[in-house]
Structures are given as C-alpha cells and as structure tokens.
Amino acid sequence: MSEMTDKVYEIQDELERRAKIELQEATTYHKGYIKACEDFSRALRIAVIEVQEEGEQNETD
C-alpha cells in the first residue's frame, strides 16, 4: 500500500507543479494583454487629439 500512496503523492506533486507553471504563464499573458490595451488606448487618444487639432487649424485658416 505504501507504494500506491507514494505514487499518488508523486502524481499530485506533478499536477501541482504543472498548474503553477500554467498559472504563471497565464498571469504573464494577462499582464502583457493589459499592457497592450493600455498602449493602444494611449496611442488612440494621441491620434484623436492630433486629428482634432488639425481640424481646428483648418477652421481658423
């Protein structure tokens, strides 16, 4: 019975190890996705401001 228990713990340890790795990968992906969204939002705001400023300059010309 001891061998069976050892094997169960071995499998459990391996599954926990894999889960931790997958969680780390998912967390890294999530952080990267959030950063990309923030960068896109920042670039979009800048582009909108530039277009608005160009429109205002054209109105005054």
ZARONU-213712 format. One line per 4 residues: number of its first residue (from 0); their letters; for each residue z, y, x of N, C-alpha, C. Coordinates in nm, 3 decimals. Each point is the difference from the previous one (the first is absolute). Layout:
<rs>
NUM> A> Z,Y,X,Z,Y,X,Z,Y,X ~ ...
</rs>
This chain:
<rs>
0> MSEM> 0.000,-0.118,0.082,0.000,0.118,-0.082,0.000,0.125,0.086 ~ 0.058,-0.004,0.117,0.007,0.115,0.089,-0.139,0.046,0.043 ~ -0.089,-0.096,0.025,-0.137,0.035,0.039,-0.070,0.076,-0.112 ~ 0.024,-0.044,-0.122,-0.061,0.065,-0.116,0.052,0.142,-0.014
4> TDKV> 0.130,0.017,0.017,0.060,0.133,-0.009,-0.054,0.090,0.110 ~ -0.011,-0.053,0.120,-0.054,0.077,0.111,-0.143,0.046,-0.030 ~ -0.079,-0.091,-0.057,-0.139,0.033,-0.033,-0.006,0.108,-0.107 ~ 0.087,-0.008,-0.100,0.005,0.101,-0.105,0.032,0.136,0.061
8> YEIQ> 0.099,0.006,0.088,0.035,0.127,0.065,-0.114,0.051,0.089 ~ -0.068,-0.090,0.066,-0.113,0.037,0.084,-0.111,0.064,-0.085 ~ -0.030,-0.061,-0.113,-0.102,0.054,-0.090,0.046,0.134,-0.055 ~ 0.125,0.009,-0.040,0.054,0.125,-0.053,-0.010,0.112,0.105
12> DELE> 0.036,-0.029,0.123,-0.008,0.099,0.107,-0.144,0.047,0.022 ~ -0.093,-0.095,-0.003,-0.141,0.034,0.020,-0.051,0.089,-0.115 ~ 0.037,-0.033,-0.121,-0.042,0.081,-0.114,0.060,0.140,0.006 ~ 0.125,0.010,0.040,0.062,0.131,0.014,-0.068,0.082,0.109
16> RRAK> -0.034,-0.066,0.110,-0.069,0.068,0.111,-0.135,0.053,-0.046 ~ -0.074,-0.083,-0.071,-0.132,0.043,-0.051,0.015,0.115,-0.100 ~ 0.099,-0.008,-0.084,0.023,0.106,-0.100,0.032,0.132,0.068 ~ 0.079,-0.004,0.105,0.033,0.123,0.074,-0.125,0.060,0.063
20> IELQ> -0.084,-0.084,0.057,-0.125,0.048,0.060,-0.089,0.063,-0.106 ~ -0.015,-0.068,-0.112,-0.084,0.053,-0.108,0.057,0.131,-0.055 ~ 0.131,0.009,-0.009,0.063,0.123,-0.047,-0.025,0.114,0.098 ~ 0.010,-0.028,0.128,-0.027,0.102,0.102,-0.145,0.046,-0.008
24> EATT> -0.092,-0.094,-0.017,-0.142,0.036,-0.010,-0.025,0.084,-0.125 ~ 0.061,-0.038,-0.111,-0.018,0.074,-0.124,0.059,0.140,0.011 ~ 0.113,0.011,0.065,0.063,0.131,0.020,-0.087,0.089,0.087 ~ -0.055,-0.056,0.105,-0.090,0.076,0.088,-0.124,0.045,-0.077
28> YHKG> -0.058,-0.090,-0.077,-0.117,0.034,-0.081,0.034,0.111,-0.099 ~ 0.114,-0.011,-0.065,0.044,0.099,-0.098,0.016,0.137,0.065 ~ 0.064,0.005,0.114,0.018,0.127,0.070,-0.134,0.060,0.040 ~ -0.092,-0.083,0.045,-0.134,0.047,0.037,-0.075,0.053,-0.121
32> YIKA> 0.013,-0.068,-0.112,-0.066,0.043,-0.123,0.055,0.135,-0.046 ~ 0.131,0.016,0.004,0.062,0.126,-0.039,-0.047,0.113,0.092 ~ -0.006,-0.027,0.129,-0.045,0.101,0.097,-0.145,0.038,-0.028 ~ -0.085,-0.097,-0.029,-0.140,0.029,-0.030,-0.012,0.085,-0.126
36> CEDF> 0.079,-0.028,-0.100,-0.001,0.080,-0.124,0.045,0.142,0.028 ~ 0.102,0.015,0.081,0.048,0.134,0.035,-0.106,0.078,0.077 ~ -0.065,-0.068,0.095,-0.106,0.065,0.078,-0.116,0.041,-0.089 ~ -0.039,-0.087,-0.092,-0.109,0.032,-0.091,0.038,0.118,-0.088
40> SRAL> 0.120,0.001,-0.052,0.047,0.108,-0.085,-0.002,0.133,0.075 ~ 0.046,-0.002,0.123,0.002,0.121,0.082,-0.143,0.051,0.024 ~ -0.090,-0.090,0.036,-0.139,0.038,0.024,-0.065,0.052,-0.128 ~ 0.029,-0.059,-0.111,-0.056,0.043,-0.127,0.049,0.140,-0.037
44> RIAV> 0.129,0.026,0.019,0.054,0.133,-0.029,-0.067,0.106,0.088 ~ -0.018,-0.031,0.127,-0.065,0.094,0.092,-0.144,0.026,-0.045 ~ -0.071,-0.104,-0.038,-0.139,0.015,-0.045,-0.007,0.084,-0.126 ~ 0.090,-0.020,-0.093,0.002,0.077,-0.125,0.027,0.147,0.031
48> IEVQ> 0.094,0.027,0.087,0.032,0.139,0.036,-0.122,0.066,0.065 ~ -0.067,-0.072,0.089,-0.119,0.055,0.066,-0.109,0.032,-0.101 ~ -0.022,-0.088,-0.095,-0.102,0.023,-0.103,0.039,0.120,-0.086 ~ 0.126,0.011,-0.036,0.046,0.114,-0.079,-0.018,0.130,0.076
52> EEGE> 0.032,0.000,0.129,-0.015,0.121,0.081,-0.146,0.039,0.012 ~ -0.089,-0.098,0.016,-0.143,0.028,0.007,-0.049,0.061,-0.131 ~ 0.048,-0.053,-0.111,-0.037,0.053,-0.130,0.046,0.143,-0.018 ~ 0.119,0.032,0.045,0.053,0.135,-0.011,-0.081,0.096,0.088
56> QNET> -0.040,-0.046,0.118,-0.079,0.085,0.090,-0.138,0.028,-0.062 ~ -0.059,-0.100,-0.063,-0.130,0.017,-0.063,0.008,0.097,-0.117 ~ 0.112,0.004,-0.069,0.017,0.091,-0.114,0.012,0.144,0.046 ~ 0.060,0.021,0.119,0.019,0.135,0.049,-0.124,0.052,0.072
60> D> -0.092,-0.086,0.037,-0.122,0.043,0.072,-0.100,0.064,-0.091
</rs>
